[in-house]
Amino acid sequence: MSTYFVMFYLFLIVFIVNVIQIESSAHVSVNPSQKAKMVKSYTVTILNHDLKVSCQRGYSLLNNFLINNAPIHTTCGGHANCGCCRIRILEGEKGLTQPNEREVKRLGKDLISQGWRLSCQTHSLRDITVHMPTSNELDPECSKK
């Protein structure tokens, strides 16, 4: 019986803390210039396709491209196994996440130093401009469905 009693009071404490946090945040006013800074999106310009894609932070570039029906290729589903989703960063590389171990293994340091990245492993915090290879520029395996 005492275990239920303790669990009930823990639940009650958590509930009260959450209510206090919700009430205190509900009274915060945000002016328009602050709201603009809080927007969690950015634009990827795909130069060779004359396309601008509105992307959400927290998703890989690949996921953002797929959501927006951009002409990206992938055969591994975003696991850095195929290299088909590679893109070349033309502008904005400083706003990208650092290449991870899988990306370095798949592309190699030389290609990464030339601006190539795997869109499945890359996240951005700001607007970027990229070159997205067409089917003709990719390994034939990348064009298979």
Contacts in CASP RR format, 6 or more apart in sequence:
PFRMAT RR
TARGET T0000
AUTHOR 0000-0000-0000
METHOD contacts of the structure
MODEL  1
MSTYFVMFYLFLIVFIVNVIQIESSAHVSVNPSQKAKMVKSYTVTILNHD
LKVSCQRGYSLLNNFLINNAPIHTTCGGHANCGCCRIRILEGEKGLTQPN
EREVKRLGKDLISQGWRLSCQTHSLRDITVHMPTSNELDPECSKK
30 38 0 8 1.000
40 56 0 8 1.000
40 57 0 8 1.000
40 58 0 8 1.000
41 54 0 8 1.000
41 55 0 8 1.000
41 56 0 8 1.000
41 57 0 8 1.000
42 54 0 8 1.000
42 55 0 8 1.000
42 57 0 8 1.000
42 124 0 8 1.000
42 125 0 8 1.000
42 126 0 8 1.000
42 127 0 8 1.000
42 128 0 8 1.000
43 52 0 8 1.000
43 53 0 8 1.000
43 54 0 8 1.000
43 55 0 8 1.000
43 127 0 8 1.000
44 52 0 8 1.000
44 53 0 8 1.000
44 55 0 8 1.000
44 61 0 8 1.000
44 64 0 8 1.000
44 65 0 8 1.000
44 124 0 8 1.000
44 127 0 8 1.000
44 128 0 8 1.000
44 129 0 8 1.000
44 130 0 8 1.000
45 51 0 8 1.000
45 52 0 8 1.000
45 53 0 8 1.000
45 127 0 8 1.000
45 128 0 8 1.000
45 129 0 8 1.000
45 130 0 8 1.000
46 52 0 8 1.000
46 53 0 8 1.000
46 70 0 8 1.000
46 130 0 8 1.000
46 131 0 8 1.000
46 132 0 8 1.000
47 90 0 8 1.000
47 129 0 8 1.000
47 130 0 8 1.000
47 131 0 8 1.000
48 131 0 8 1.000
48 132 0 8 1.000
48 134 0 8 1.000
49 70 0 8 1.000
49 71 0 8 1.000
49 132 0 8 1.000
51 70 0 8 1.000
53 64 0 8 1.000
53 65 0 8 1.000
53 68 0 8 1.000
53 70 0 8 1.000
54 68 0 8 1.000
55 61 0 8 1.000
55 64 0 8 1.000
55 68 0 8 1.000
55 124 0 8 1.000
56 64 0 8 1.000
56 67 0 8 1.000
57 123 0 8 1.000
57 124 0 8 1.000
57 125 0 8 1.000
58 123 0 8 1.000
59 67 0 8 1.000
59 123 0 8 1.000
60 78 0 8 1.000
60 119 0 8 1.000
60 120 0 8 1.000
60 121 0 8 1.000
60 122 0 8 1.000
60 123 0 8 1.000
61 87 0 8 1.000
61 117 0 8 1.000
61 119 0 8 1.000
61 120 0 8 1.000
61 122 0 8 1.000
61 123 0 8 1.000
61 124 0 8 1.000
62 72 0 8 1.000
62 74 0 8 1.000
62 78 0 8 1.000
62 85 0 8 1.000
62 118 0 8 1.000
62 119 0 8 1.000
62 120 0 8 1.000
62 122 0 8 1.000
63 120 0 8 1.000
64 70 0 8 1.000
65 72 0 8 1.000
65 85 0 8 1.000
65 119 0 8 1.000
65 132 0 8 1.000
66 72 0 8 1.000
66 74 0 8 1.000
70 132 0 8 1.000
71 132 0 8 1.000
71 134 0 8 1.000
72 85 0 8 1.000
72 87 0 8 1.000
72 119 0 8 1.000
72 132 0 8 1.000
73 84 0 8 1.000
73 85 0 8 1.000
73 133 0 8 1.000
73 135 0 8 1.000
73 138 0 8 1.000
73 142 0 8 1.000
73 143 0 8 1.000
74 82 0 8 1.000
74 84 0 8 1.000
74 85 0 8 1.000
74 120 0 8 1.000
74 142 0 8 1.000
75 81 0 8 1.000
75 82 0 8 1.000
75 84 0 8 1.000
75 141 0 8 1.000
75 142 0 8 1.000
75 144 0 8 1.000
76 82 0 8 1.000
76 83 0 8 1.000
76 84 0 8 1.000
76 120 0 8 1.000
77 120 0 8 1.000
78 85 0 8 1.000
78 120 0 8 1.000
78 121 0 8 1.000
79 102 0 8 1.000
79 120 0 8 1.000
80 102 0 8 1.000
80 103 0 8 1.000
80 105 0 8 1.000
80 106 0 8 1.000
80 118 0 8 1.000
80 120 0 8 1.000
80 121 0 8 1.000
81 106 0 8 1.000
82 141 0 8 1.000
82 142 0 8 1.000
83 106 0 8 1.000
83 107 0 8 1.000
83 118 0 8 1.000
83 142 0 8 1.000
84 138 0 8 1.000
84 139 0 8 1.000
84 141 0 8 1.000
84 142 0 8 1.000
85 118 0 8 1.000
85 119 0 8 1.000
85 120 0 8 1.000
86 107 0 8 1.000
86 111 0 8 1.000
86 116 0 8 1.000
86 117 0 8 1.000
86 118 0 8 1.000
86 119 0 8 1.000
86 133 0 8 1.000
87 116 0 8 1.000
87 117 0 8 1.000
87 119 0 8 1.000
87 122 0 8 1.000
87 130 0 8 1.000
87 131 0 8 1.000
87 132 0 8 1.000
87 133 0 8 1.000
88 114 0 8 1.000
88 115 0 8 1.000
88 116 0 8 1.000
88 117 0 8 1.000
88 130 0 8 1.000
88 131 0 8 1.000
88 133 0 8 1.000
89 96 0 8 1.000
89 115 0 8 1.000
89 116 0 8 1.000
89 117 0 8 1.000
89 128 0 8 1.000
89 129 0 8 1.000
89 130 0 8 1.000
90 128 0 8 1.000
90 129 0 8 1.000
90 130 0 8 1.000
90 131 0 8 1.000
91 128 0 8 1.000
91 129 0 8 1.000
92 124 0 8 1.000
92 126 0 8 1.000
92 127 0 8 1.000
92 128 0 8 1.000
92 129 0 8 1.000
93 115 0 8 1.000
93 128 0 8 1.000
95 124 0 8 1.000
95 125 0 8 1.000
95 126 0 8 1.000
95 128 0 8 1.000
96 117 0 8 1.000
96 122 0 8 1.000
96 123 0 8 1.000
96 124 0 8 1.000
96 125 0 8 1.000
96 128 0 8 1.000
97 121 0 8 1.000
97 122 0 8 1.000
97 123 0 8 1.000
97 124 0 8 1.000
99 107 0 8 1.000
99 112 0 8 1.000
99 117 0 8 1.000
99 121 0 8 1.000
99 122 0 8 1.000
100 121 0 8 1.000
102 118 0 8 1.000
102 121 0 8 1.000
103 112 0 8 1.000
103 117 0 8 1.000
103 118 0 8 1.000
103 121 0 8 1.000
103 122 0 8 1.000
104 112 0 8 1.000
106 118 0 8 1.000
107 116 0 8 1.000
107 117 0 8 1.000
107 118 0 8 1.000
135 142 0 8 1.000
135 143 0 8 1.000
END
